[in-house]
Amino acid sequence: MDINWQKLSWLASAPRTWDESHAPLYEKIKAKPFWFVFWGGGIAGWRREMCEGFLVRLGVIQANEALFDSEEAEFAPAVVCWFTDPADNASDAAMLALLDEIQAARSSSTPRPDCQPFFDLLDKESSSFSNIQIPVSLTGGKQAFASVIYLEPDELPGGCIPANRILPAFKGKETPELIARELYA
């Protein structure tokens, strides 16, 4: 399944003015708080986060092999990365370049000392990390972060990670959250 980025273009710029007609779409991205009315600002905080958050192209650095096959896909961990500037998320180009640069640096016979701590995290199978800054020598000077998240095949386009390894996500206050495929299908 191809990702219809055009259907998500309304999320590309931030901040946005609150639009009540988008409330049901925002709720599919992240549910409104119910019980802890004042936790994180309650409903007003949720609205603010939805208006200030933006669309990101979430790149899959590495993942369980099963997540790449729709027939075999199962709930499994993946290491994902994203850029923090909405402008760097306007097309696939910046993310594809970052994923290629990470792959090339990892497979290079020439060590890159500035990248080694990051690569050590990627190589440690039981590693679980969140919001780790990717070395700027890999990002072309742009700010990018990586986290380990668990992916559910039902939430992935076509039931698996696409060939280009880029997924649509919404970046609010924390780690980006995958956008439900019903919003872009």
N, C-alpha and C positions, 0 to 999 in steps of 0.2 A: 504494500500500500504506500502510495506516495503521500507526502505531507503537503497539504495545501497551506503554505505559509501565508498566502493572501488572506485566507479566512482569519488568520491570527494577527494581521497587520495592525488592528486597533490596539494591540498590546505593545507594539514596538516602541512607542515613545512614552517617556515618563518625565514628569508627573502628568497625569490626565485629570480632567475634571470629572467628578462623580457623575455617572449617568445611570439612573435607576433602571433603564432598560437592559443594562449589562449585568445587573445584580445576579440573575440566575446563572449567567455564564461564570461570573466570579465565584459563585458558590460551588460550581463544578471544579474550579481550580483549587479552592481552599474553602472549606466549610466555615460558616459564621460561628463565632463562639456562642454557646448557649448557657452553660452552667456557670462559668467564671466570667460574669458580666464585666468585671473590672480588670480581669487578667489581660495584659497587653493592650489596655485601652478599650476593651469590650467591642461592641459593634462599631463604634466610631474609630477605634484603632484598626479594626479589620478593614473598614472602608478606606482609611488612610493608606494601609499597606497595599490594598488592591489598586489604588490610584498611583502610588509611588513605585510599585513593582513593574517589571517589564519582561518582555519576551526574550528568552535566551536560546541560543543553539547549544544544547548540552552535548558535548562530545564524549564518546565512550572510548577511554584510553585502553582499558582491558576489561574483560568480563568472562564469566563462565561460558564455555563453548556452547552449551545448550541454548543460551540466549540468542544465538545467531541463527538458529534453525527453528522455524515455526512448528515443525512436527515434534521436536524434542524439548522445546522451551519450557522452563520451569522457574519458579521463584528463586532468584539467585543474586549474589552480589556482583557489582560492577564498580569500576573506578571511573568516575566522570569528571569532566572539567567544564569551565565556563569563563567567559569574559565578563568583567564587571561594568563595562561601558556599553550602553545600549547601541551606540554606533558600531561597535565591533560585532554586533549580533544581527546586522542588517542583511547579511547574506551568509552562505556557507563558506565562503572563501577563507576568512580569518580562522575559523575553526578547523577546516581541512588542513591549512598550513600548520597550525599548532599540532594537530594529531600527527602529521607527517614529520614534523621536527622532533617530537618526542620519540617517535619510532626510530628515526634515523640516529638520534643521539644514544638511544639505548642499545642499538645494534652496532654502533661504531666501535672500532678497536682503539680509538683514541679516547682516553678517559676525560671527562669534563668534571673537574672537582666541584664546581659550583652546583652541579646537578646531582651529584652522587647521593646526598641525603634524600632527595626526592625519589630517585630510582630505587634506593634501598626500601622505601615505603612500598613502592610498586612490586618489588620482588618478594616481599614478606607476605606469604599466603594468608596468614592470620591477621594481617594488618587491618585495622579499622580506624580510619581517620576522617576528620571533617574540616572543611575550609582551610586546607593547607595551600599557601601561596606557591604557585609554580615559578621556578626560577625565571627571571626576566630574559635571560639569555635564550630561553626556549620560546618565549612569547613575542619576541621582537620588540621588547620594551613595554608591552601592554600588561595591564594587571589581569591575572587569571588565577583561578583557584581550582582545587580538586578535592573530591570527597569520595568515600565509599558509600554507596547506597544499594538498596535491594530493589531489583526490578521485577515487576509482575508482568508476565507475557500478555495478559489481558489489557494492560495499559500501553503496550508497545504497538506502533503502527505495523499492521500485518502479523501481529503476534510474536515478533522478534525484533532484534536490533537491525535497522536497515543497513545496506551495504556500505553507505558512506559514514556510518556510525554517528549520525547526528540526530538528536531527538528534540522535540519542542518542549520547553519548560518555562516556568514562570518564576522569576527571581523576586521574592519579597525580602523580608528581613533576614531570612536564614538561607540554608542550602536550597537551590532551585527545586521546584516540584514539577514532576511530569504533568503535562497538560493532557486531559482525557482526550482520547482519539475522536470522540464524537464531536469535539469542538473544531477539528480541522479536517475531518473526513469528507 
